[in-house]
Amino acid sequence: MPIAPFTRRQVLSATTTFPWTTDFRHLLPIPRFWLRRSTVRDPVIKSVKPRDRIKYWNIVPGDQVRLLGDKANTLHEVLSINRMSNRVFVKGASGDSDTKRVPTSKNYHYARCQLFLGNYELPASRDSSGPKVVPVFAKRLGTSSPVWNSFLKRYDWSRFATCTEPVIPYQKGEKISVPWPKYEKPPLPEPDEVAAGEYDTPKDVVAQATYRPPSFVQSLDGPIPRPPSEEDFLSILYNPHRQAGFDESAPVETFLHRELSNPHGTAKKLARWKSYQTYKQHLLKQYIEEEYKNLNGRPQREARAEAAYRWRAKLEEEKDADRKRRWKHKAAEAHAERKVKRKARKVFQMRNRLTELVLKDEPNQVIPNRA
Protein backbone atom coordinates (compact mmCIF):
# COMPACT_ATOMS: atom_id res chain seq x y z
CA MET A 1 0.00 0.00 0.00
CA PRO A 2 1.60 3.35 -1.03
CA ILE A 3 2.29 6.00 1.58
CA ALA A 4 -0.23 8.83 1.58
CA PRO A 5 1.34 12.08 0.28
CA PHE A 6 1.80 15.17 2.39
CA THR A 7 -0.66 18.03 2.49
CA ARG A 8 0.42 21.65 2.74
CA ARG A 9 -1.02 21.96 6.23
CA GLN A 10 1.01 18.95 7.40
CA VAL A 11 4.17 20.46 5.95
CA LEU A 12 3.49 23.71 7.82
CA SER A 13 3.09 21.79 11.10
CA ALA A 14 6.05 19.42 10.55
CA THR A 15 7.75 20.54 13.79
CA THR A 16 6.80 18.01 16.46
CA THR A 17 7.61 17.07 20.05
CA PHE A 18 6.82 13.39 19.42
CA PRO A 19 10.14 11.49 19.57
CA TRP A 20 9.20 8.18 17.97
CA THR A 21 9.40 7.29 14.28
CA THR A 22 6.09 5.81 13.17
CA ASP A 23 6.47 6.14 9.38
CA PHE A 24 8.75 7.57 6.73
CA ARG A 25 6.43 10.15 5.21
CA HIS A 26 9.01 12.85 5.96
CA LEU A 27 11.13 11.35 3.13
CA LEU A 28 8.49 12.11 0.50
CA PRO A 29 9.05 15.05 -1.87
CA ILE A 30 6.86 18.14 -1.70
CA PRO A 31 5.88 20.50 -4.55
CA ARG A 32 8.25 23.39 -5.08
CA PHE A 33 5.52 25.99 -5.37
CA TRP A 34 4.64 25.34 -1.72
CA LEU A 35 7.95 26.97 -0.77
CA ARG A 36 7.18 30.19 -2.63
CA ARG A 37 5.71 33.17 -0.82
CA SER A 38 3.43 35.51 -2.71
CA THR A 39 3.24 38.00 0.20
CA VAL A 40 5.20 38.64 3.37
CA ARG A 41 2.26 37.33 5.39
CA ASP A 42 2.55 33.84 3.94
CA PRO A 43 4.20 31.34 6.30
CA VAL A 44 7.78 30.30 5.67
CA ILE A 45 8.20 26.63 4.74
CA LYS A 46 11.75 25.34 5.04
CA SER A 47 12.63 21.96 3.62
CA VAL A 48 15.71 20.16 2.36
CA LYS A 49 15.91 17.76 -0.54
CA PRO A 50 14.47 14.31 0.15
CA ARG A 51 17.86 12.64 -0.31
CA ASP A 52 19.36 14.89 2.42
CA ARG A 53 16.69 14.12 5.04
CA ILE A 54 17.49 11.87 7.99
CA LYS A 55 15.62 8.60 8.05
CA TYR A 56 16.22 7.51 11.65
CA TRP A 57 16.55 10.32 14.18
CA ASN A 58 18.84 9.79 17.19
CA ILE A 59 18.30 13.26 18.64
CA VAL A 60 14.76 13.60 19.92
CA PRO A 61 12.86 15.97 22.22
CA GLY A 62 14.02 15.58 25.81
CA ASP A 63 17.72 15.01 24.99
CA GLN A 64 20.49 17.32 26.17
CA VAL A 65 22.91 18.48 23.50
CA ARG A 66 25.72 20.93 22.96
CA LEU A 67 26.47 22.85 19.79
CA LEU A 68 29.63 22.40 17.78
CA GLY A 69 31.69 25.56 17.90
CA ASP A 70 30.41 26.55 21.34
CA LYS A 71 33.54 26.87 23.50
CA ALA A 72 31.47 27.24 26.67
CA ASN A 73 29.92 23.76 26.19
CA THR A 74 26.49 25.10 27.13
CA LEU A 75 23.88 22.38 27.53
CA HIS A 76 20.60 22.82 25.70
CA GLU A 77 17.49 20.73 26.05
CA VAL A 78 15.84 19.69 22.81
CA LEU A 79 12.34 21.10 22.63
CA SER A 80 11.16 19.83 19.23
CA ILE A 81 12.46 18.59 15.90
CA ASN A 82 11.57 19.13 12.25
CA ARG A 83 12.23 16.09 10.10
CA MET A 84 11.51 18.00 6.89
CA SER A 85 14.29 20.57 7.36
CA ASN A 86 16.69 18.58 9.64
CA ARG A 87 16.39 21.28 12.29
CA VAL A 88 16.58 20.82 16.07
CA PHE A 89 14.79 23.36 18.27
CA VAL A 90 16.40 23.88 21.67
CA LYS A 91 14.78 25.29 24.76
CA GLY A 92 15.86 28.57 26.24
CA ALA A 93 17.88 29.82 23.25
CA SER A 94 16.76 33.19 22.01
CA GLY A 95 18.00 35.06 18.99
CA ASP A 96 16.71 38.42 20.31
CA SER A 97 18.56 40.35 22.98
CA ASP A 98 15.54 42.45 23.88
CA THR A 99 14.39 41.39 27.33
CA LYS A 100 10.94 42.91 26.90
CA ARG A 101 9.95 40.46 24.16
CA VAL A 102 9.01 36.86 24.77
CA PRO A 103 12.08 34.65 24.05
CA THR A 104 11.65 32.41 21.03
CA SER A 105 13.23 28.98 20.57
CA LYS A 106 16.21 28.87 18.27
CA ASN A 107 16.91 26.00 15.91
CA TYR A 108 20.12 24.44 14.68
CA HIS A 109 21.05 21.84 12.12
CA TYR A 110 21.04 18.21 13.18
CA ALA A 111 24.74 17.77 12.33
CA ARG A 112 25.75 20.54 14.72
CA CYS A 113 24.31 18.85 17.82
CA GLN A 114 26.22 16.43 20.07
CA LEU A 115 24.45 14.29 22.65
CA PHE A 116 25.34 14.72 26.29
CA LEU A 117 26.30 11.37 27.89
CA GLY A 118 26.84 12.57 31.44
CA ASN A 119 29.60 13.65 33.81
CA TYR A 120 32.48 11.20 34.06
CA GLU A 121 35.51 11.18 36.34
CA LEU A 122 38.68 11.15 34.26
CA PRO A 123 42.12 10.22 35.62
CA ALA A 124 44.72 12.87 36.30
CA SER A 125 46.63 14.19 33.32
CA ARG A 126 50.03 15.86 33.12
CA ASP A 127 48.58 19.32 33.49
CA SER A 128 46.28 18.47 36.42
CA SER A 129 47.18 17.32 39.91
CA GLY A 130 44.30 14.83 40.35
CA PRO A 131 41.20 13.29 38.74
CA LYS A 132 38.39 15.60 37.74
CA VAL A 133 34.77 15.30 36.67
CA VAL A 134 34.07 16.59 33.19
CA PRO A 135 31.00 16.45 30.87
CA VAL A 136 31.29 13.89 28.09
CA PHE A 137 29.59 14.15 24.71
CA ALA A 138 29.05 11.62 21.92
CA LYS A 139 31.28 12.35 18.97
CA ARG A 140 29.99 9.46 16.89
CA LEU A 141 26.78 7.48 17.35
CA GLY A 142 25.89 3.94 16.38
CA THR A 143 22.54 2.20 16.35
CA SER A 144 21.11 -1.27 16.26
CA SER A 145 18.89 -2.48 13.44
CA PRO A 146 15.48 -0.80 13.67
CA VAL A 147 12.61 -3.17 14.41
CA TRP A 148 8.92 -2.47 13.92
CA ASN A 149 7.01 -2.65 17.21
CA SER A 150 3.54 -3.86 16.24
CA PHE A 151 2.18 -3.21 19.74
CA LEU A 152 3.31 0.42 20.05
CA LYS A 153 3.06 1.04 16.28
CA ARG A 154 6.55 2.51 15.92
CA TYR A 155 10.15 1.68 15.05
CA ASP A 156 12.44 0.75 17.97
CA TRP A 157 16.22 0.68 18.00
CA SER A 158 19.02 1.21 20.50
CA ARG A 159 21.61 3.97 20.24
CA PHE A 160 25.14 4.00 21.65
CA ALA A 161 28.22 6.17 21.48
CA THR A 162 31.22 4.66 19.65
CA CYS A 163 33.45 7.71 20.10
CA THR A 164 33.31 10.32 22.86
CA GLU A 165 34.76 13.75 23.47
CA PRO A 166 36.79 13.80 25.63
CA VAL A 167 37.86 10.17 25.35
CA ILE A 168 37.15 7.97 28.42
CA PRO A 169 40.30 5.88 28.95
CA TYR A 170 38.72 3.01 30.90
CA GLN A 171 35.91 2.64 28.34
CA LYS A 172 38.02 2.99 25.23
CA GLY A 173 36.74 0.74 22.45
CA GLU A 174 33.47 -0.01 24.26
CA LYS A 175 30.00 1.07 23.27
CA ILE A 176 28.38 3.43 25.73
CA SER A 177 24.62 2.98 25.72
CA VAL A 178 22.60 6.19 25.41
CA PRO A 179 19.11 5.73 26.89
CA TRP A 180 16.13 7.38 25.25
CA PRO A 181 14.50 10.23 27.16
CA LYS A 182 11.24 9.46 28.87
CA TYR A 183 8.38 10.83 26.84
CA GLU A 184 5.82 12.61 28.97
CA LYS A 185 2.48 13.60 27.55
CA PRO A 186 1.57 17.27 27.95
CA PRO A 187 -0.30 17.59 31.25
CA LEU A 188 -3.87 18.70 31.17
CA PRO A 189 -4.53 21.79 33.29
CA GLU A 190 -6.74 21.20 36.27
CA PRO A 191 -9.88 23.35 36.31
CA ASP A 192 -9.88 26.16 38.76
CA GLU A 193 -12.61 25.74 41.36
CA VAL A 194 -13.50 29.41 41.33
CA ALA A 195 -13.50 29.71 37.54
CA ALA A 196 -15.28 26.39 37.10
CA GLY A 197 -18.02 27.43 39.50
CA GLU A 198 -18.82 30.47 37.40
CA TYR A 199 -19.40 28.43 34.24
CA ASP A 200 -20.94 25.28 35.74
CA THR A 201 -24.66 24.81 35.18
CA PRO A 202 -26.63 24.06 38.34
CA LYS A 203 -27.85 20.51 38.71
CA ASP A 204 -31.51 21.50 38.98
CA VAL A 205 -31.28 23.41 35.69
CA VAL A 206 -29.73 20.41 33.93
CA ALA A 207 -32.41 18.07 35.24
CA GLN A 208 -35.20 20.42 34.21
CA ALA A 209 -37.39 19.15 31.36
CA THR A 210 -37.35 21.72 28.55
CA TYR A 211 -39.25 19.71 25.93
CA ARG A 212 -42.92 18.92 26.24
CA PRO A 213 -44.30 16.32 23.85
CA PRO A 214 -47.41 17.34 21.91
CA SER A 215 -50.72 16.39 23.42
CA PHE A 216 -52.39 13.58 21.46
CA VAL A 217 -55.92 12.30 21.70
CA GLN A 218 -55.83 8.97 23.51
CA SER A 219 -59.06 7.70 21.98
CA LEU A 220 -58.80 5.69 18.75
CA ASP A 221 -62.06 7.21 17.52
CA GLY A 222 -60.70 10.75 17.78
CA PRO A 223 -59.24 12.70 14.87
CA ILE A 224 -55.58 12.34 13.93
CA PRO A 225 -53.63 15.23 15.48
CA ARG A 226 -52.31 17.68 12.90
CA PRO A 227 -49.42 20.00 13.71
CA PRO A 228 -50.04 23.66 12.94
CA SER A 229 -48.89 24.94 9.59
CA GLU A 230 -45.74 26.95 9.02
CA GLU A 231 -47.75 30.12 8.43
CA ASP A 232 -49.40 29.74 11.85
CA PHE A 233 -46.03 29.22 13.48
CA LEU A 234 -44.54 32.33 11.86
CA SER A 235 -47.59 34.43 12.66
CA ILE A 236 -47.31 33.46 16.32
CA LEU A 237 -43.62 34.41 16.33
CA TYR A 238 -44.35 37.92 15.03
CA ASN A 239 -47.65 38.24 16.96
CA PRO A 240 -47.22 36.54 20.34
CA HIS A 241 -50.59 37.82 21.57
CA ARG A 242 -52.38 35.64 18.99
CA GLN A 243 -51.96 32.18 20.41
CA ALA A 244 -55.48 30.91 20.00
CA GLY A 245 -55.54 27.51 18.33
CA PHE A 246 -51.77 27.07 18.51
CA ASP A 247 -50.26 24.25 20.56
CA GLU A 248 -47.02 25.45 22.13
CA SER A 249 -46.01 21.90 22.93
CA ALA A 250 -45.73 20.99 19.25
CA PRO A 251 -42.11 20.32 18.26
CA VAL A 252 -40.40 23.14 16.42
CA GLU A 253 -38.63 20.62 14.15
CA THR A 254 -41.92 20.19 12.31
CA PHE A 255 -41.46 23.63 10.76
CA LEU A 256 -37.74 23.32 10.07
CA HIS A 257 -37.54 19.93 8.41
CA ARG A 258 -37.10 21.53 4.99
CA GLU A 259 -34.41 23.97 6.07
CA LEU A 260 -32.47 21.49 8.19
CA SER A 261 -32.59 18.56 5.78
CA ASN A 262 -29.84 18.08 3.20
CA PRO A 263 -31.20 18.89 -0.28
CA HIS A 264 -28.43 16.84 -1.91
CA GLY A 265 -29.21 13.62 -0.03
CA THR A 266 -30.03 10.41 -1.85
CA ALA A 267 -33.62 10.36 -0.59
CA LYS A 268 -34.24 13.96 -1.73
CA LYS A 269 -32.75 13.28 -5.17
CA LEU A 270 -34.87 10.17 -5.55
CA ALA A 271 -38.00 12.07 -4.50
CA ARG A 272 -37.29 14.85 -7.03
CA TRP A 273 -36.65 12.29 -9.77
CA LYS A 274 -39.92 10.50 -9.05
CA SER A 275 -41.79 13.80 -9.02
CA TYR A 276 -40.29 14.71 -12.39
CA GLN A 277 -41.23 11.35 -13.88
CA THR A 278 -44.81 11.81 -12.68
CA TYR A 279 -44.86 15.30 -14.19
CA LYS A 280 -43.67 13.98 -17.59
CA GLN A 281 -46.32 11.25 -17.63
CA HIS A 282 -49.04 13.73 -16.71
CA LEU A 283 -47.86 16.18 -19.41
CA LEU A 284 -47.82 13.44 -22.09
CA LYS A 285 -51.30 12.33 -21.10
CA GLN A 286 -52.52 15.92 -21.32
CA TYR A 287 -51.11 16.37 -24.87
CA ILE A 288 -52.65 13.09 -26.01
CA GLU A 289 -56.09 14.09 -24.70
CA GLU A 290 -55.84 17.45 -26.51
CA GLU A 291 -54.96 15.72 -29.80
CA TYR A 292 -57.80 13.21 -29.39
CA LYS A 293 -60.29 16.04 -29.00
CA ASN A 294 -59.20 17.58 -32.33
CA LEU A 295 -58.54 14.64 -34.64
CA ASN A 296 -59.72 16.38 -37.84
CA GLY A 297 -59.89 13.12 -39.77
CA ARG A 298 -56.58 11.77 -38.49
CA PRO A 299 -56.24 8.32 -36.98
CA GLN A 300 -55.45 8.04 -33.30
CA ARG A 301 -52.00 6.69 -34.12
CA GLU A 302 -51.00 9.90 -35.91
CA ALA A 303 -52.55 12.01 -33.16
CA ARG A 304 -50.58 10.12 -30.53
CA ALA A 305 -47.34 10.59 -32.54
CA GLU A 306 -48.07 14.33 -32.88
CA ALA A 307 -48.69 14.55 -29.12
CA ALA A 308 -45.42 12.73 -28.40
CA TYR A 309 -43.54 15.15 -30.69
CA ARG A 310 -45.04 18.18 -28.96
CA TRP A 311 -44.29 16.57 -25.58
CA ARG A 312 -40.60 16.04 -26.40
CA ALA A 313 -40.30 19.58 -27.77
CA LYS A 314 -41.85 20.96 -24.57
CA LEU A 315 -39.39 19.02 -22.39
CA GLU A 316 -36.43 20.25 -24.45
CA GLU A 317 -37.71 23.81 -24.19
CA GLU A 318 -38.00 23.53 -20.40
CA LYS A 319 -34.49 22.07 -20.18
CA ASP A 320 -33.07 24.94 -22.23
CA ALA A 321 -34.91 27.50 -20.10
CA ASP A 322 -33.66 25.86 -16.91
CA ARG A 323 -30.12 25.74 -18.28
CA LYS A 324 -30.21 29.44 -19.15
CA ARG A 325 -31.62 30.22 -15.72
CA ARG A 326 -28.66 28.46 -14.12
CA TRP A 327 -26.23 30.27 -16.37
CA LYS A 328 -27.44 33.66 -15.21
CA HIS A 329 -25.59 35.03 -12.23
CA LYS A 330 -27.53 37.54 -10.18
CA ALA A 331 -24.54 39.77 -9.53
CA ALA A 332 -23.43 39.66 -13.17
CA GLU A 333 -26.97 40.33 -14.36
CA ALA A 334 -27.29 43.34 -12.06
CA HIS A 335 -23.92 44.64 -13.25
CA ALA A 336 -25.05 44.28 -16.89
CA GLU A 337 -28.25 46.20 -16.18
CA ARG A 338 -26.31 49.02 -14.52
CA LYS A 339 -23.92 49.11 -17.48
CA VAL A 340 -26.80 49.38 -19.99
CA LYS A 341 -28.42 52.18 -17.99
CA ARG A 342 -25.13 54.08 -17.67
CA LYS A 343 -24.48 53.77 -21.40
CA ALA A 344 -27.98 55.00 -22.27
CA ARG A 345 -27.55 57.93 -19.87
CA LYS A 346 -24.26 58.92 -21.53
CA VAL A 347 -25.85 58.83 -25.01
CA PHE A 348 -28.76 60.95 -23.79
CA GLN A 349 -26.42 63.51 -22.22
CA MET A 350 -24.33 63.70 -25.41
CA ARG A 351 -27.40 64.27 -27.59
CA ASN A 352 -28.71 66.84 -25.15
CA ARG A 353 -25.44 68.77 -25.26
CA LEU A 354 -25.45 68.74 -29.08
CA THR A 355 -29.07 69.88 -29.16
CA GLU A 356 -28.48 72.77 -26.75
CA LEU A 357 -25.19 73.77 -28.37
CA VAL A 358 -25.01 77.52 -29.13
CA LEU A 359 -22.07 79.07 -30.98
CA LYS A 360 -20.90 82.52 -30.04
CA ASP A 361 -20.54 85.25 -32.64
CA GLU A 362 -16.93 85.16 -33.66
CA PRO A 363 -15.05 86.41 -36.71
CA ASN A 364 -14.50 84.20 -39.74
CA GLN A 365 -17.83 82.44 -39.22
CA VAL A 366 -19.79 81.66 -42.37
CA ILE A 367 -23.38 80.58 -42.46
CA PRO A 368 -23.74 77.94 -45.17
CA ASN A 369 -26.06 78.66 -48.04
CA ARG A 370 -29.31 76.69 -47.86
CA ALA A 371 -29.66 76.63 -51.68
C-alpha positions as CSV (number, residue, x, y, z in Angstrom):
1,M,0.0,0.0,0.0
2,P,1.6,3.3,-1.0
3,I,2.3,6.0,1.6
4,A,-0.2,8.8,1.6
5,P,1.3,12.1,0.3
6,F,1.8,15.2,2.4
7,T,-0.7,18.0,2.5
8,R,0.4,21.6,2.7
9,R,-1.0,22.0,6.2
10,Q,1.0,18.9,7.4
11,V,4.2,20.5,6.0
12,L,3.5,23.7,7.8
13,S,3.1,21.8,11.1
14,A,6.1,19.4,10.6
15,T,7.7,20.5,13.8
16,T,6.8,18.0,16.5
17,T,7.6,17.1,20.1
18,F,6.8,13.4,19.4
19,P,10.1,11.5,19.6
20,W,9.2,8.2,18.0
21,T,9.4,7.3,14.3
22,T,6.1,5.8,13.2
23,D,6.5,6.1,9.4
24,F,8.7,7.6,6.7
25,R,6.4,10.1,5.2
26,H,9.0,12.9,6.0
27,L,11.1,11.4,3.1
28,L,8.5,12.1,0.5
29,P,9.0,15.0,-1.9
30,I,6.9,18.1,-1.7
31,P,5.9,20.5,-4.6
32,R,8.2,23.4,-5.1
33,F,5.5,26.0,-5.4
34,W,4.6,25.3,-1.7
35,L,8.0,27.0,-0.8
36,R,7.2,30.2,-2.6
37,R,5.7,33.2,-0.8
38,S,3.4,35.5,-2.7
39,T,3.2,38.0,0.2
40,V,5.2,38.6,3.4
41,R,2.3,37.3,5.4
42,D,2.6,33.8,3.9
43,P,4.2,31.3,6.3
44,V,7.8,30.3,5.7
45,I,8.2,26.6,4.7
46,K,11.7,25.3,5.0
47,S,12.6,22.0,3.6
48,V,15.7,20.2,2.4
49,K,15.9,17.8,-0.5
50,P,14.5,14.3,0.2
51,R,17.9,12.6,-0.3
52,D,19.4,14.9,2.4
53,R,16.7,14.1,5.0
54,I,17.5,11.9,8.0
55,K,15.6,8.6,8.1
56,Y,16.2,7.5,11.7
57,W,16.5,10.3,14.2
58,N,18.8,9.8,17.2
59,I,18.3,13.3,18.6
60,V,14.8,13.6,19.9
61,P,12.9,16.0,22.2
62,G,14.0,15.6,25.8
63,D,17.7,15.0,25.0
64,Q,20.5,17.3,26.2
65,V,22.9,18.5,23.5
66,R,25.7,20.9,23.0
67,L,26.5,22.8,19.8
68,L,29.6,22.4,17.8
69,G,31.7,25.6,17.9
70,D,30.4,26.5,21.3
71,K,33.5,26.9,23.5
72,A,31.5,27.2,26.7
73,N,29.9,23.8,26.2
74,T,26.5,25.1,27.1
75,L,23.9,22.4,27.5
76,H,20.6,22.8,25.7
77,E,17.5,20.7,26.0
78,V,15.8,19.7,22.8
79,L,12.3,21.1,22.6
80,S,11.2,19.8,19.2
81,I,12.5,18.6,15.9
82,N,11.6,19.1,12.3
83,R,12.2,16.1,10.1
84,M,11.5,18.0,6.9
85,S,14.3,20.6,7.4
86,N,16.7,18.6,9.6
87,R,16.4,21.3,12.3
88,V,16.6,20.8,16.1
89,F,14.8,23.4,18.3
90,V,16.4,23.9,21.7
91,K,14.8,25.3,24.8
92,G,15.9,28.6,26.2
93,A,17.9,29.8,23.3
94,S,16.8,33.2,22.0
95,G,18.0,35.1,19.0
96,D,16.7,38.4,20.3
97,S,18.6,40.4,23.0
98,D,15.5,42.4,23.9
99,T,14.4,41.4,27.3
100,K,10.9,42.9,26.9
101,R,10.0,40.5,24.2
102,V,9.0,36.9,24.8
103,P,12.1,34.6,24.0
104,T,11.6,32.4,21.0
105,S,13.2,29.0,20.6
106,K,16.2,28.9,18.3
107,N,16.9,26.0,15.9
108,Y,20.1,24.4,14.7
109,H,21.0,21.8,12.1
110,Y,21.0,18.2,13.2
111,A,24.7,17.8,12.3
112,R,25.8,20.5,14.7
113,C,24.3,18.8,17.8
114,Q,26.2,16.4,20.1
115,L,24.5,14.3,22.7
116,F,25.3,14.7,26.3
117,L,26.3,11.4,27.9
118,G,26.8,12.6,31.4
119,N,29.6,13.6,33.8
120,Y,32.5,11.2,34.1
121,E,35.5,11.2,36.3
122,L,38.7,11.2,34.3
123,P,42.1,10.2,35.6
124,A,44.7,12.9,36.3
125,S,46.6,14.2,33.3
126,R,50.0,15.9,33.1
127,D,48.6,19.3,33.5
128,S,46.3,18.5,36.4
129,S,47.2,17.3,39.9
130,G,44.3,14.8,40.3
131,P,41.2,13.3,38.7
132,K,38.4,15.6,37.7
133,V,34.8,15.3,36.7
134,V,34.1,16.6,33.2
135,P,31.0,16.5,30.9
136,V,31.3,13.9,28.1
137,F,29.6,14.2,24.7
138,A,29.0,11.6,21.9
139,K,31.3,12.4,19.0
140,R,30.0,9.5,16.9
141,L,26.8,7.5,17.3
142,G,25.9,3.9,16.4
143,T,22.5,2.2,16.3
144,S,21.1,-1.3,16.3
145,S,18.9,-2.5,13.4
146,P,15.5,-0.8,13.7
147,V,12.6,-3.2,14.4
148,W,8.9,-2.5,13.9
149,N,7.0,-2.7,17.2
150,S,3.5,-3.9,16.2
151,F,2.2,-3.2,19.7
152,L,3.3,0.4,20.1
153,K,3.1,1.0,16.3
154,R,6.6,2.5,15.9
155,Y,10.2,1.7,15.0
156,D,12.4,0.8,18.0
157,W,16.2,0.7,18.0
158,S,19.0,1.2,20.5
159,R,21.6,4.0,20.2
160,F,25.1,4.0,21.6
161,A,28.2,6.2,21.5
162,T,31.2,4.7,19.7
163,C,33.4,7.7,20.1
164,T,33.3,10.3,22.9
165,E,34.8,13.7,23.5
166,P,36.8,13.8,25.6
167,V,37.9,10.2,25.3
168,I,37.2,8.0,28.4
169,P,40.3,5.9,28.9
170,Y,38.7,3.0,30.9
171,Q,35.9,2.6,28.3
172,K,38.0,3.0,25.2
173,G,36.7,0.7,22.5
174,E,33.5,0.0,24.3
175,K,30.0,1.1,23.3
176,I,28.4,3.4,25.7
177,S,24.6,3.0,25.7
178,V,22.6,6.2,25.4
179,P,19.1,5.7,26.9
180,W,16.1,7.4,25.2
181,P,14.5,10.2,27.2
182,K,11.2,9.5,28.9
183,Y,8.4,10.8,26.8
184,E,5.8,12.6,29.0
185,K,2.5,13.6,27.5
186,P,1.6,17.3,27.9
187,P,-0.3,17.6,31.2
188,L,-3.9,18.7,31.2
189,P,-4.5,21.8,33.3
190,E,-6.7,21.2,36.3
191,P,-9.9,23.3,36.3
192,D,-9.9,26.2,38.8
193,E,-12.6,25.7,41.4
194,V,-13.5,29.4,41.3
195,A,-13.5,29.7,37.5
196,A,-15.3,26.4,37.1
197,G,-18.0,27.4,39.5
198,E,-18.8,30.5,37.4
199,Y,-19.4,28.4,34.2
200,D,-20.9,25.3,35.7
201,T,-24.7,24.8,35.2
202,P,-26.6,24.1,38.3
203,K,-27.8,20.5,38.7
204,D,-31.5,21.5,39.0
205,V,-31.3,23.4,35.7
206,V,-29.7,20.4,33.9
207,A,-32.4,18.1,35.2
208,Q,-35.2,20.4,34.2
209,A,-37.4,19.2,31.4
210,T,-37.4,21.7,28.6
211,Y,-39.3,19.7,25.9
212,R,-42.9,18.9,26.2
213,P,-44.3,16.3,23.9
214,P,-47.4,17.3,21.9
215,S,-50.7,16.4,23.4
216,F,-52.4,13.6,21.5
217,V,-55.9,12.3,21.7
218,Q,-55.8,9.0,23.5
219,S,-59.1,7.7,22.0
220,L,-58.8,5.7,18.8
221,D,-62.1,7.2,17.5
222,G,-60.7,10.7,17.8
223,P,-59.2,12.7,14.9
224,I,-55.6,12.3,13.9
225,P,-53.6,15.2,15.5
226,R,-52.3,17.7,12.9
227,P,-49.4,20.0,13.7
228,P,-50.0,23.7,12.9
229,S,-48.9,24.9,9.6
230,E,-45.7,26.9,9.0
231,E,-47.8,30.1,8.4
232,D,-49.4,29.7,11.8
233,F,-46.0,29.2,13.5
234,L,-44.5,32.3,11.9
235,S,-47.6,34.4,12.7
236,I,-47.3,33.5,16.3
237,L,-43.6,34.4,16.3
238,Y,-44.4,37.9,15.0
239,N,-47.6,38.2,17.0
240,P,-47.2,36.5,20.3
241,H,-50.6,37.8,21.6
242,R,-52.4,35.6,19.0
243,Q,-52.0,32.2,20.4
244,A,-55.5,30.9,20.0
245,G,-55.5,27.5,18.3
246,F,-51.8,27.1,18.5
247,D,-50.3,24.3,20.6
248,E,-47.0,25.5,22.1
249,S,-46.0,21.9,22.9
250,A,-45.7,21.0,19.2
251,P,-42.1,20.3,18.3
252,V,-40.4,23.1,16.4
253,E,-38.6,20.6,14.2
254,T,-41.9,20.2,12.3
255,F,-41.5,23.6,10.8
256,L,-37.7,23.3,10.1
257,H,-37.5,19.9,8.4
258,R,-37.1,21.5,5.0
259,E,-34.4,24.0,6.1
260,L,-32.5,21.5,8.2
261,S,-32.6,18.6,5.8
262,N,-29.8,18.1,3.2
263,P,-31.2,18.9,-0.3
264,H,-28.4,16.8,-1.9
265,G,-29.2,13.6,0.0
266,T,-30.0,10.4,-1.8
267,A,-33.6,10.4,-0.6
268,K,-34.2,14.0,-1.7
269,K,-32.7,13.3,-5.2
270,L,-34.9,10.2,-5.6
271,A,-38.0,12.1,-4.5
272,R,-37.3,14.8,-7.0
273,W,-36.7,12.3,-9.8
274,K,-39.9,10.5,-9.0
275,S,-41.8,13.8,-9.0
276,Y,-40.3,14.7,-12.4
277,Q,-41.2,11.3,-13.9
278,T,-44.8,11.8,-12.7
279,Y,-44.9,15.3,-14.2
280,K,-43.7,14.0,-17.6
281,Q,-46.3,11.3,-17.6
282,H,-49.0,13.7,-16.7
283,L,-47.9,16.2,-19.4
284,L,-47.8,13.4,-22.1
285,K,-51.3,12.3,-21.1
286,Q,-52.5,15.9,-21.3
287,Y,-51.1,16.4,-24.9
288,I,-52.7,13.1,-26.0
289,E,-56.1,14.1,-24.7
290,E,-55.8,17.4,-26.5
291,E,-55.0,15.7,-29.8
292,Y,-57.8,13.2,-29.4
293,K,-60.3,16.0,-29.0
294,N,-59.2,17.6,-32.3
295,L,-58.5,14.6,-34.6
296,N,-59.7,16.4,-37.8
297,G,-59.9,13.1,-39.8
298,R,-56.6,11.8,-38.5
299,P,-56.2,8.3,-37.0
300,Q,-55.4,8.0,-33.3
301,R,-52.0,6.7,-34.1
302,E,-51.0,9.9,-35.9
303,A,-52.5,12.0,-33.2
304,R,-50.6,10.1,-30.5
305,A,-47.3,10.6,-32.5
306,E,-48.1,14.3,-32.9
307,A,-48.7,14.6,-29.1
308,A,-45.4,12.7,-28.4
309,Y,-43.5,15.1,-30.7
310,R,-45.0,18.2,-29.0
311,W,-44.3,16.6,-25.6
312,R,-40.6,16.0,-26.4
313,A,-40.3,19.6,-27.8
314,K,-41.8,21.0,-24.6
315,L,-39.4,19.0,-22.4
316,E,-36.4,20.3,-24.4
317,E,-37.7,23.8,-24.2
318,E,-38.0,23.5,-20.4
319,K,-34.5,22.1,-20.2
320,D,-33.1,24.9,-22.2
321,A,-34.9,27.5,-20.1
322,D,-33.7,25.9,-16.9
323,R,-30.1,25.7,-18.3
324,K,-30.2,29.4,-19.1
325,R,-31.6,30.2,-15.7
326,R,-28.7,28.5,-14.1
327,W,-26.2,30.3,-16.4
328,K,-27.4,33.7,-15.2
329,H,-25.6,35.0,-12.2
330,K,-27.5,37.5,-10.2
331,A,-24.5,39.8,-9.5
332,A,-23.4,39.7,-13.2
333,E,-27.0,40.3,-14.4
334,A,-27.3,43.3,-12.1
335,H,-23.9,44.6,-13.3
336,A,-25.0,44.3,-16.9
337,E,-28.2,46.2,-16.2
338,R,-26.3,49.0,-14.5
339,K,-23.9,49.1,-17.5
340,V,-26.8,49.4,-20.0
341,K,-28.4,52.2,-18.0
342,R,-25.1,54.1,-17.7
343,K,-24.5,53.8,-21.4
344,A,-28.0,55.0,-22.3
345,R,-27.6,57.9,-19.9
346,K,-24.3,58.9,-21.5
347,V,-25.8,58.8,-25.0
348,F,-28.8,60.9,-23.8
349,Q,-26.4,63.5,-22.2
350,M,-24.3,63.7,-25.4
351,R,-27.4,64.3,-27.6
352,N,-28.7,66.8,-25.1
353,R,-25.4,68.8,-25.3
354,L,-25.5,68.7,-29.1
355,T,-29.1,69.9,-29.2
356,E,-28.5,72.8,-26.8
357,L,-25.2,73.8,-28.4
358,V,-25.0,77.5,-29.1
359,L,-22.1,79.1,-31.0
360,K,-20.9,82.5,-30.0
361,D,-20.5,85.2,-32.6
362,E,-16.9,85.2,-33.7
363,P,-15.0,86.4,-36.7
364,N,-14.5,84.2,-39.7
365,Q,-17.8,82.4,-39.2
366,V,-19.8,81.7,-42.4
367,I,-23.4,80.6,-42.5
368,P,-23.7,77.9,-45.2
369,N,-26.1,78.7,-48.0
370,R,-29.3,76.7,-47.9
371,A,-29.7,76.6,-51.7
